[in-house]
């Protein structure tokens, strides 16, 4: 008997067929749940690889290990389906620690969608029972089967630039991610050999990834600043933008776009979201630095715990007489925002806690958008009665999964009717309803502020913490699927949009801080921030940008002149794309051109982006 004889046995072949059939059932359920159709050829190849790995696991497991396998399969299928529905990708194994945070559990996991967990567990149990009828005992030659599975997983891991796109197979993706989840490739940061990180100027003379440019005008009448971050919003949801780029969004916000135009906003068509997850985007929007591109986001925590001291826009405004406030809808302890926000310059910081009575606990992520924006409107009217200028930053939570519109049944009221509703619901209906609720609430909020004259001397910036949930018709074929950001600007009454960058210019989240400081007359106080103010007319040079998607593991190097380098998480597998700078998302085409950066340069740039200025005499 040879070492790999188990692979040639009739029972193993039957197990492979059973595993493939089961995985196809799971694939169909995920398509129905999320509405995302993977590339057919890639899907079949991926599922065959997953079936081979699953067949090995079924063939060698028994007793408690078989029980663990069944539970793991059911839970993994449930999480994968939810992640595909919400984020458009399979889950990243390295981010599993986030799933045990109490706020995350109560906010995103304990809701009617949790009814699908027992469904997937039952499907895993059915697989177990069918296989036991087919093969009552583990197969002989288990060591050979294990070696085969390890070799297959290794080959799978190096065959895909990303292991979590919809094409990937749940089982094969899970095991292929294990080595990378154990060892994070990007560790440079505060307290981690910062002195050895290359300075941006040393990386390469013809790159411009750490660009800073402001117009620095003199301003006599400093305006108020209202910075609105909408959870998960993408400019692709605006009909004019999606039509311009020929995109296929899951949501259309016609009335919001119309209302923004009526109030004098300019909506930028080529706005880039730097990364996924709220803490990463918020950090860039407030501090004018790259977000944390590492798997585990540490920048906000480092500031909250006094290990790092960035130059942040709210602090500059506070130092120059502004009343600064950060009012979000979610609990402040999540991502340590309650400690972070005062340290970057906010004098008043509130979260979900102010929306419940003393002694009561916050339900889920926080109040729905109608309650949130109504409350915020009252607070802004009170703040506007003071003589000093103010800067307020908002972050809603109604458009965060599980998309609370205030009309859902009470938390924990799970029954078969809920399960029936889930089965019949259109995959993106919950997101669509939440976005429409936000649209109505935000429109009313802006209308009231405008009617009362509060917006007359106020700069209003509408953006998003991340562009989550944007779904293309073919999510596999084009990079930057999760980086279609949003930036809309309404100047104060004394300004004209003619002074601002044109609507087709490439803009990014890091451009928000220098823009706000420029418009408030503090453009010379940007310190170590990077980004380009929207008031800049004569650009020093075409800049380059670093971007990423932590859920796919992809890293991007973008040249505004029209080139994009899309790389795997380890920087080893890259593809080059060209685009029209005025139509970024609608003109990406892959080329055979060699990468315009070497492996060493790519790694050095992202390591350098992780650097933060340590606190002096901590």
N, C-alpha and C positions, 0 to 999 in steps of 0.2 A: 504493500500500500504506500503510495507516494505522499509527500507532505501536503500537497494540495488536492488529494483525492476527493475530499468532501465536496469540492466545487463541481465535480463531474457526476455526483449522485443524482438519481431521479428525484429524490425528496427535496434536495436543495433547489432544483429547477422548479419544482412545484411551489416551493416557498417564495422564490423570486417572483413567480407569476402572481401569487397571492399578495405579496408586498406591493407590487406595481399596481395591481387593481385597487388596493386600499389607498395608495397614495394618489391615484387618479380621482378617487371619490373625495379625498381631502382637497385636492386641487379644485374640483368642481365646486365644492362648498365654499372655498375661499374666493372663487370668482363670483359666485352668487352673493357672498357677503360683502365684498369690496367693490365689485364692478370693474375690476382691473383684469384685462385679458393679456396674459404674457405672450411673448413671441412663441408661436407653436413649435417650431423646430427646436429652439433652445429648451423649451419646456419639456418636450419628450425626452431629449438627451439627458437633461438634468434629472428627470424622474426615474429614468432607467438606472442612473448612477445611485440615486437614493434608494431604489428598490433593492439593489445588490447589497448595499450597506445594511438596510433594514432586514434583509433576508439572513445575513450573517448574525445579526443580533438575535433574531428569533430562533435561529438554529442552535445557538450556544447558551441561551438563557433558560433558567429554571428557578422554581422556588421564589425566594425573596427578590432575586435579581429580575425575574420575569414580572413580578408585581411592580417593581420600580420602573421597568421599561414601559409597562402599560400606562402608569401614571405620568411618566415623562412625555410619552407620545401624546397623550390627551391634552396635557397642559401646554406643550409646545405648539400643537395644532391650534389651540384656542388663542394663545398669545400671537401666533403668526397671523391668524385671521383678523384679529383686532388691529394689529400693527399695519397690515396691508390696507385695511379700511381707513385708518386714521392718517398714516404717514406714507403709504404707497410702497412700503418695503417690508421685507421680513425683519425680525428683530435682530439687533446686534447683541451677541452673547456677552461681550465685554461690558455692556451697560446694564447687566442683570441686577446689579446692586441698587439701581434706581428704583426697581420694582418693589423693594421692601421698605421704602420710606413711608411712614404712616400717612403723611399728607397725600402722597401719590396713590396709595392704596385706597383711601377713602374717597379721593377725588375722581380717579380714573378707573378703578377696578370694581368697586362696590356700586353697581348700578344694574339696570335691567339687562345690559349686554352680558353680564356675568352668567345669565341663564344658558349661554352657549357652552360654558365650561363643562357641565355634566353631559351635554350632547357629544362633545368631542371625546370625553372620557369613555362614554358608552361605545363610541366607534372604535376606540383603542381596545376596549375589552372584547368586542366582537372579533377584531383581528386576532387577538390572543386565542379565543375559543375556536375559531376556524382553523387556525394553525395547529392547535393541539389535537383536533380531530384528524388533521392531515399527518402530523408528525408528533406522536405522543411523547417522545423522548428527544433530548438534544442529540444532534448528529455527531458521529465520530469525526475525528480530524479537526477538532475545534481550533487548535493552534494555527493550522494552515488557513482556516477561514478568517481568523483574526488578522493574520499577516496580510492576507488578500484585502481585507477591509481597510487596513491602515494604508496600504499602497494606493488603493482606489481613492481614499479621502485625500491623500497627498496630491495625487494627480488632479483631482477636482479643484483643490485649493489654488493651484497655480494656473488653472485653465480659465478662470474668471477674474476680470478686473475688480468686480464687486461680488461678494458672496450673499448679498441680501436684496438684490433686485427681484422683481416679481417672477422672473424666469427661473430663479434658483429653486432647488428642491429643499423642502423643510429639513429632512433628515441629513442629506449630504451637506447642506449649508451649516447645520448645527455642529457637526463633528469637524468640519473643515475650519471652523472659527476657533476651535479650542486652543491650538498653539498660539494664535495671535492674541487671544484673550488673556493668556497667561503672561505674555511679555508685551507690554505696550511699546511701540516703536518710537514714540515721541515723548521724551521725558524732560527735556530742557525746560526749566522754569525757575521760579523763586526757590532758592535754597538747593538747586540741583545743578551745580557747576555752571552758574551763570557767567562766571568770568571767562569760560572757555567758548562761549557762543560768539560766532563771528558778528561783527557789526554789519549793518545793511550795506554800507558803502564798500565793504571788502568783498561782498559776494560776487559782484560782477559790474563792470563799468556801464554796460549798456542796458541795465535793468533799473527799474524805478518803482520798487515794490513798497517803499516806505515814504511815499510822497506826501508833503504838506504844502498847501498853498492857500493863502487868504488874500482878500482884496484890502482889508483893514481900512475901511472908510471911517471918516469922522461922523458921529451921530449925535445930534443935539437932543432929540427927544427919544429917549430909550423906550422901545415898545415892550409890552408884556409878551410872554412867550407861552403858548399852549402846545405841548408836545403830546400827541395822542398815539399810543401804540395799540394796535388792534391785534389780538392774539390770532396768529395763523393767517392773516390777510395776505393776499397776493394781488398785484396789479393785473394779473391774468384774469381776475374775476370781473374787471371792468370791460364791458363790451368793446370799446374802442381800442383797447390795448390788445385783447385777444384777437380781434380782427386784424389788427396791424401786423401781428406776428403769426397769424394763421394757427392759433392755439385752440385747444378743445377743453375749456375749463369745466369743472364739475359744478360751478356756481356762477351765476351772472347777477351782478349788482347794478342793474340799470339805474334805479332811483338814486342810489348813493352817488354814482358818477354824475348824474344830472344835477344833483344838489351841490356837489362840490364845484362844478362849473358855474352854477348860478351864484355861488358865494365867492367866486374869483380865485379858485384854486388852479394851479397848474399840476397836472398829473404826468409824471415822468414815465416814459414808455420802456426805458431800459434801466430799470432800478434793480440792483443786485442785493440780495440778502446774503450775508457773509457765511452763515452757518445755520444749523438747526438747533433747537432748544432755546428756551426763553432767556436763561442767564447769559448765554453767549451773545445773542443779538442785543440784549439790553446793555451789556458791557460796551459793545462797539458804539451804540447809539449815544450813550452818555459820556464815554471817555475817549472816543476818537482813537481807539487802538484796535488791532485785530482781536477777534474773539479767541477763546482757547480752542485750538484745533486738535488738542490731544483728546483721547477717548474720554477720559475723566476730566470734566471741566473744573479747573481750580482757580481761575483768575478772580472770580467774584469772592470765593472763599478766602483767598489770600488777602484780599483787601479787607474783608469783614473781620478777619482775625489779626489784622495789623502786621502782616508780613510784607505787604506791598503798598506802594503809594503812587498811584497814577495821577496824571494831570487830567481832571475831569471837568466838563463844561458846567455842571451845576455849581461847583465850588467857585469857579471864576465869576459866575453871576452873583453868587452869595457875597463874595468879597467886595463886589461893586454895588451893593445896596439893594439887590433883588431879594424879595421874599420867595423862598424856594419850597416847593411841596411835591411830594411823590405820593400819589393816591392810587393804589391798585385794588383789584377786587379779590385777589387770592390771599391766602394766609401769608404773613410776612416771614415766618420762620422757614418756609420752604425756600431752598437755595440761599438761605441766610441773608435775604434782602433786608430784613429788619436791622441788621448790623451794617450791611454794605451801604445802604442809601445815605445815612447820616455822614458816613466817612467820605462820600464823594460830593457832599455839599448840599444835601437836602435838610432844611430846618424842620420840616413837618413831614412825617412818614406814617401812612396808615394803610391797613390791609383789610381783609375780610372781617377782622375782629370788630370793626366799628359798625358793621351791619347786623350784629346780633346783640341781644340784651346781655348785661353783665351776668356771668355765670353760665351762659349758654355756650354750646359748642358750635363751631362753624360746620355747616353741612356741605359735603362735597368740596368743590373748589372755591365756592363763594357765591355771591348773589348773581342772578341773571342780569342781562344787560339793561332791561327797562328799569330795574331797581337801581342799578349802579349809576347809569348816566343821569337819572333824575336826582339822585343824591349829590353827584358831582356838580351838577348845574347850580344847586343851592349853595354849595361851598364856594364855587367860583364867584358867584354874585357877592357873597360876604367878603371874600378876599379882594375883590375889585373895588370895594368901598374904601380901602386904605389908600394912602397917598403914595406909597412906594411902588415901583414896578414889581411885577411878580412873574415867576416862571413855574408852571405846573406841568408835571408829567403824569400821564394816565396809562393804565394797562387794564383792560377788561379781562373777563375770563369766560364769558358765555359762549365764545367760539372755540373754546378748548374742549377736547373730548372729556366727558360724554355729551357735550353740546347741550347744556342746560338752557332752555328758553323760559323756564318758570312755569311750564305747563305740564311737565312730566309728573307721573305718579310719585307718591312719597317714596323716599329712599328705603329700600328693603322690601317694598311691596311687590315681591316677585310672584308671578303666577303663570298659568298656562296661557292666559290671554296675552300677556306680555311676550311670551315666546312666539305665539302666533303672529303678533304684530311684527316682531323682528323678522320672521320668515317671509312675510309679505311685503315688507318695506323695501323701497328702492335703495340700493347700497349707500348712496351718498345723501339720502334724504335728511338724516339727522343733521349733517353738516350744513346742508342747504337751508333748513329751517333756522338753525342757529345764526347763520350769516344774514338771513333775511330779517331776523329779529334784531340783530345788531344794526343792520342798515336802517331800519325804522327808528331805533332808539338814538343812533348817532345823528341822523337827519334832524330829528326833533330837538336834540341837544344843541346842534349848531344853529338851527333856526331861532331858538329862544335867545341864545347868546347874541346873535346878530341883531335881532329885533330890539334888544335892550341896549345896543351900542357897545357891548363889551368887546366885540371883535374889531371895533374901529381902530384902536391903537394896539392891536395884538397880532403878532406873528403866529400863525397856526401851521404846524407841521403834522401831517398824518403819515404814519409809517407802521411797521409791524415788527414784533420781536423776531419773527421768522416767517417764511412763506410756506407754512405747512399745509398739506392737503391739496396742493395744486396737482391736477392729474392731466397728463397729456393723453392723446388718443393712442400713441405708441410710446409708453414710458421707458422702453428699453433702448431706443435708438439714439437718443440725443442727450448729451450731458446738460448740467445745470437745471434739471427738472425741478429740484427743490430749492433753487436759488432765484426764482422769479419773484423778486421782492416788490415793495410798493413805497413810493415816496410822492406825496402831494403837498404842495406848499401854497399858502395864502399869505401874501405880504401884508404888513400893517398899512393903514390908510395912506401914510405919507410916501410909501414906496410904489413902484410900478413893476409889473412882471417883466418889462423890457430889460430891467437890470439883472434879471436872473438867467441862469443857464437855459438854453432851449430845451424843449420837451423831449427831444431825441438823444440828448447827451447821456452817456453812460454815467450813472450815479450809484452810490453805494451807501450802506448804513454808516460807514465811518465819515461820510460827508456831512452828516447832520450836526455834530458839535461845532466844526469850524464855520458852518453856515449860520448857526444861531449866534455864535460869538461875533461874527462879522456884522450881522444885522443889528445887533445890540451895541455896536461900537467897540467891542472888545476883541477884535480880530487879532490884535498884537499880543494877546495873552493866551495863545493856544498851546504854549509850552511844548511838550513832547508829543502832542497829538499828531496823528496823521489824518489824511483826508483832504478834500478840495472843496472849498466854499462854493456855493452856487452863484456867488456874486463875482467870481473870478472871470474876467473877460479875456485877458491874454494869458493863456496857459503856458507855464514854463516848459513843460514837456508832456508828451503822452505818457501817462503813468501805467504801471502794471499793478495787478491786484492778486492777492491770495484769497481763495475761497475754499469751502469744503462742504461736505454733507456727511455728518457723523453717522447717519443711518445707513448709507450705502458704503461708507468708508472711503469715498472718492475725494481726492484732493485736486484743486484746480489752480492753474497759473494763467492769468488772463492779461493779454496785452490789448490796450484800448485801440491800438492800430488795426486789430482784426485777427488776432491769433489766440487760441485757447489750447492749453495742454491739460488733458484729463488723465489722472494717474491713480493707480491703486493705492491703498493705504500705506504700503511699504515703499512706494515710489518706484517700484521695479517694472511695472507694466503701464506704459503711457501711450496715449493716442493724441494726435495733433488735429485740431479743427480750425478752419477759417470761418470768419463771419464778417458781415457788413456792420461797421461800428454804429450805424444809425438804426440798425434792425437786428440787434444781438440775438434774441431768442428765436427769431423767425428765419435766420439765414445760416445757421451752423451747418457746415459740411466737413466731413472727415477727409483728411488728405494722407498722403504717404510720406510727408515731410518728416524728417527726423526731429526729435524733441529739441526745442531751442534752449533747453537747460540740461546740464549733465546731472547724473544722479547725485553727486556731491553738492551741486548748487541747489538742487531741489530740496534736499534734506536740510542744508544750511539755512535756507530761507524760512522753512517752517519751524526749525529750531529757534531761529532768531525771533520769529513772531511770538514765541512762548515767553520771551523775556519780559519781566516787569521790574520797574525800579524798586529796590528794597526800601523799607522804612528806615530812616536814619535813626540810629541809637534806639532800636526797638526795646 
